[in-house]
């Protein structure tokens, strides 16, 4: 199959290959291809090039695995190949550039914006036409974040004028859990129908996938909507739904689950203490989401099914990292919306439990903390709120979080006693 090399992707890894590539392969109409560039390491580019860009996507459902070969990567280059990068961006065939470079890629000191600017300058000089730059990273308003990062890296006023006139930065919301591929996953391919023979770089993912994109493209793009992508005028409500329902409950399960002795999302969600707290958090978020009630209910039901999948090993330690950066948008934002709507509403029990669980996590489990911005081991509730929600450091909120922490300590003590007695919770 001949594919138009119309997409350039920076930061090719497991998620991009389970998400962007999957949607591109399943879109109808003209077949599009992806020219892939790695971040710092050349390993993935070398591995994909050795397999002609093809790899196996393993969809891991609760009742078993299915496999399909994805073949939309038409070329793979190490991120250090500057000549290939500028050539790809200067090609009139390229109309969309996508990125999965993590939050760090948009911060001061990252080389990502400078690489984009060099490619955009090459495109302007080649008179190759307008271009869409689209982030697929988990950032609120990621299109605007990307636009600002690029603007901050431009030093040529003429280039900035061209970018303003010719480049768009649509926001997008992406969702598909993609755990790290293990050696066991690779070994299991030999017995899995539909897998690529000899594949060394398969991707394992869950059945669920979602992509919501702002309708702000500068030129041609794949017909992604035919593969299930939702193209909308405003991504914000869908970003909030994901942050407040999926990401918020992930954080709650991580901190509370670790305190109760669990290792994975699936095990934490099976604990009635965790499940009850998650439902309370979702109830509070649902009151603030500007979406139809049936859509919110459907999203909650889908999350229960996803979290209960015992074959997707999503570790709580991995999710627990970086709480000081994540909690403001995952839970504090909900509380602030709640108080703006009804100043007398106070903080809900779900939000109070999440903040309390993070407080206990960073102060009693320092060996599990991966968060430079977190308060230290001797911190009190005021120190915790000062990091993630200084405006919430009020007497009612402090009382609610303190009471939630006491309930968590009681539940954790009970869980430890059961474990000591050899009883599975």
ROMIVEX-575039 format. One record per residue (C-alpha): residue in three letters; y, x, z. Coordinates in steps of 0.02 Angstrom, whole numbers, plus 50000, padded with zeros to 5 digits. Each point is the difference from the previous one (the first is absolute). Layout:
ALAYXZ/...
***
This chain:
UNK500005000050000/UNK501705006849952/UNK501274998050141/UNK501875001549989/UNK500525013950121/UNK501414989150064/UNK499875003250188/UNK500325016250091/UNK499405000350180/UNK500505012950131/UNK498885002450151/UNK498334994749930/UNK498784997050141/UNK498754987250061/UNK501224985750022/UNK500815001749829/UNK498295000749918/UNK499414984550095/UNK501594990149971/UNK501175004849857/UNK498575006149890/UNK498934984750038/UNK501384987949953/UNK500405009949844/UNK498184999849946/UNK499834981350030/UNK501624994849915/UNK499764991649832/UNK500955003749841/UNK500415017549940/UNK498985012950099/UNK501125011550101/UNK499575017150068/UNK500615010550145/UNK500545018249992/UNK499655005650177/UNK500815013950101/UNK499435005850171/UNK501155003950144/UNK499795017750064/UNK498145003049979/UNK499275001949824/UNK498244995050056/UNK500034981849946/UNK500765004349831/UNK498635012749969/UNK498634988050054/UNK500654985749892/UNK500265011349850/UNK498195005850015/UNK499474981649989/UNK501194995749856/UNK501044989950123/UNK498554988250039/UNK499374996050174/UNK499044986750096/UNK500874986650101/UNK498824993850136/UNK500464983050070/UNK499274998950174/UNK499724982150056/UNK499134994650159/UNK498424995949901/UNK499915015749893/UNK500825011649874/UNK500434997349817/UNK500595013349880/UNK501045001049844/UNK500615014849898/UNK501905001149986/UNK500595009149845/UNK501894997449994/UNK500475017850047/UNK500355008049830/UNK500565016850070/UNK500045008350171/UNK501145014550046/UNK500375009750158/UNK501694996350073/UNK500515018049969/UNK499914997749810/UNK501874997649972/UNK499855001149811/UNK498744985849991/UNK501074989850120/UNK501615001349901/UNK499064997249837/UNK499214984150067/UNK501644992950064/UNK500915004649840/UNK498734990949892/UNK500584983449927/UNK498224993650029/UNK500325000950187/UNK500924984850067/UNK499394999150181/UNK499905013650133/UNK499114995450163/UNK499855009650162/UNK498865001050152/UNK500755014750094/UNK500034992850179/UNK501574997350102/UNK500315018850008/UNK500285000549812/UNK501634990650015/UNK500745009850144/UNK501245014249995/UNK499105016349966/UNK498674992349887/UNK499885007049824/UNK499534983049927/UNK501784994049960/UNK500425016649918/UNK498444998849891/UNK500494982549949/UNK501775005549958/UNK499375014349892/UNK498894987949905/UNK501414987549980/UNK501145013649934/UNK498685004749871/UNK499864981849950/UNK501874998149980/UNK500085015649892/UNK498574993549893/UNK500854983149982/UNK498324992150043/UNK500704983550062/UNK500034990350164/UNK498735002750138/UNK499324991050152/UNK499705010050160/UNK498924990750125/UNK499415004950173/UNK498294994050057/UNK500225006950175/UNK500054989550157/UNK501875000050026/UNK501124985050025/UNK501104997749845/UNK499135014949922/UNK500934997949836/UNK501685002450084/UNK499315014450104/UNK499435008549840/UNK501654996649912/UNK500985007850143/UNK498855015250008/UNK500265003149815/UNK501884997550011/UNK500105012450144/UNK499115013149894/UNK501114998349845/UNK501375013249981/UNK500524996349820/UNK501234985349992/UNK499544996849818/UNK498164998550045/UNK500444987950139/UNK500944988949877/UNK498475000049886/UNK498824995950144/UNK501104985550055/UNK499974993049824/UNK498205003849950/UNK498865000650152/UNK499424985850112/UNK499175001150171/UNK499024984050034/UNK499304997750175/UNK498174996350022/UNK498784994950136/UNK498255007249989/UNK498454996750103/UNK498215006349989/UNK499085009250138/UNK499295016049927/UNK499095010950127/UNK499655018249967/UNK498495003349890/UNK498595008950091/UNK498605011149938/UNK498814985850040/UNK501004988849883/UNK499835012749861/UNK498135002050030/UNK499734981149998/UNK500684998549822/UNK498355005349925/UNK499204983650055/UNK501494988849962/UNK499964990649834/UNK501565002349896/UNK500525016650078/UNK500545014949895/UNK498615012949989/UNK500415015850096/UNK501664993350067/UNK500725011650132/UNK501604990250035/UNK499564981550021/UNK501154988350095/UNK499404987550130/UNK501044984550031/UNK499944982450071/UNK499824984449892/UNK501744993750044/UNK501485006149898/UNK501794994349980/UNK501555005749906/UNK501694991449998/UNK501335007549885/UNK501854996749978/UNK500384994449823/UNK501205014249960/UNK499195010449864/UNK501055010349880/UNK498774998649856/UNK498214996549953/UNK498614999450130/UNK498184994950010/UNK499644981350017/UNK499545002950182/UNK500244981650042/UNK498424996349898/UNK499055010350129/UNK500754990750148/UNK501665008750031/UNK501374988450060/UNK501675003849914/UNK501434992650101/UNK501895000350014/UNK499975005950181/UNK498615009850083/UNK500754998950175/UNK499014984950067/UNK498375008149944/UNK500485016750077/UNK500344990950163/UNK498354990749990/UNK499045016249981/UNK500995009550130/UNK499954986350131/UNK498234993649972/UNK498955014449933/UNK500935015350061/UNK500554992550165/UNK498244994750045/UNK499335016849944/UNK501155008550124/UNK499524987850137/UNK498155002549968/UNK500235018949996/UNK500895001950166/UNK499154986050095/UNK498315003749922/UNK500045018450047/UNK500484995550178/UNK498494988450007/UNK498825013349932/UNK499844994949817/UNK500025011549849/UNK500204988749849/UNK500954984649945/UNK498404990249982/UNK499455003550180/UNK501734996650072/UNK500174983649907/UNK498324994550072/UNK500685002350177/UNK500684983350065/UNK501435008850091/UNK500595008349838/UNK499694984649894/UNK501024988950117/UNK501455012349998/UNK499955001049810/UNK500054981149983/UNK501504999250116/UNK500895013449898/UNK499634990349840/UNK500634983850076/UNK501665008350040/UNK500155007949827/UNK499584983649914/UNK501504991650081/UNK501165012749918/UNK499235002149828/UNK500954991549857/UNK498404994849912/UNK499024983649988/UNK498864996450148/UNK498444999049890/UNK500345017249928/UNK500195007450174/UNK498404991450057/UNK499085006849849/UNK500645017650034/UNK499404998950180/UNK498284993949949/UNK499855014049873/UNK500465012950132/UNK498674993550120/UNK498705002149863/UNK500645017249952/UNK500075006550178/UNK498234993850034/UNK499245009649854/UNK498815011750091/UNK499785011249848/UNK501825005249987/UNK500175012850139/UNK501874999650036/UNK500275010850154/UNK501254995250133/UNK500545018150027/UNK500555000949819/UNK501004983950013/UNK500765005050168/UNK501005014649931/UNK501884999049982/UNK500324984850108/UNK501795005250036/UNK500384997749814/UNK498884985049968/UNK500324988350146/UNK501844996349963/UNK499534991749834/UNK498304993350053/UNK500444991150161/UNK501795003150060/UNK500674992149841/UNK499034984150039/UNK500704999450176/UNK501765002249937/UNK499774985949873/UNK499304989250140/UNK501485003350114/UNK501254997449859/UNK499224983049968/UNK499884995350183/UNK500815011650129/UNK499054990950137/UNK498305003049921/UNK499735016850082/UNK498695012449943/UNK498334992349955/UNK498375005050086/UNK499325007949842/UNK501495011449975/UNK500065004150186/UNK498165004949996/UNK500265011349848/UNK501475009150080/UNK499055001650164/UNK498455006549912/UNK501025013449911/UNK500815004850165/UNK498295002250082/UNK499325008949845/UNK501345013449999/UNK500015002350189/UNK498144999250043/UNK499145006249841/UNK501025015249947/UNK498515008049914/UNK499974985249877/UNK501875000049964/UNK500615006249830/UNK501834995450005/UNK501415012850021/UNK501234986150038/UNK499004992350143/UNK500615001150180/UNK499085012050115/UNK498564997150118/UNK501134996150149/UNK501044986949910/UNK500404983050071/UNK500304983749908/UNK501855003949979/UNK499575016549913/UNK498824990749883/UNK501284986849955/UNK501335013449973/UNK498945007249860/UNK499524984249905/UNK501144986150060/UNK501515005250103/UNK500814982949977/UNK498494991950084/UNK500195009750163/UNK500444984450098/UNK499334993550165/UNK498934986149922/UNK499255011549868/UNK499645013850125/UNK499164987450114/UNK498934992949858/UNK499455017249938/UNK499635005850177/UNK498954984550034/UNK499075002649836/UNK499645018050048/UNK499264994150165/UNK498864987949907/UNK499445014049883/UNK499615011550147/UNK498944986350077/UNK499074997049835/UNK499755018749974/UNK499295002050175/UNK498794985849967/UNK499485007849835/UNK499685016850084/UNK498944991650134/UNK498954991449868/UNK499795016549908/UNK499485008850161/UNK498714986450029/UNK499345002249824/UNK500574982949941/UNK500684998449824/UNK501644990549999/
***
